[in-house]
């Protein structure tokens, strides 16, 4: 983790990482993609902006800080994110429906 505020790429619609694809009150996370080391709000934003296919984080990467809370800008490890539905730093609720897309970001 660095002190610099991570940049979120893609078609964001606000400063809490919501995008044109997912913009409910609970859609406040961005994922640092393993393939390009860039934060995007979702898989569709990555697909629209990059020329390479998305690559999943490997199973053993659970300690990687790869999830950004859009509310407080805390970077969470993959394991910490997958174990909760709220940001451990600020308490912001995360969209539980994101679990349906976990296979796009993380190896099982």
C-alpha positions, 0 to 999 in steps of 0.5 A: 500500500502507498500513501498515494490515492489509487486511480480508478480507471473506467467509466466511473460516475462518481468518486466512490467508484460506481460505474455506468454498469454498476451504480447502486448505493452498494457498488463502492469497490474497485478491483485492481486487476492482476493483468494490468495492475490497474483499478477498475470498478468492474469487469465490463469497465476493464473489458471496454478500456483495455486491449488485453483479456482480464486475468484472475488473481491466483488462489494464493494471492489472498494477501494482495491488496487488490480491493479499494473501498470507494467510500474511504479509499482503504485498500483491502486484501483479497482475503479480507474482502472475500470474508466480509460484506462491509468495509472493515475501516469505515463500515460502508456496505458492499454489494453482496451480489458481487459474489456472483462475479467473483469467478471473473476476478479470483481463481476458486 
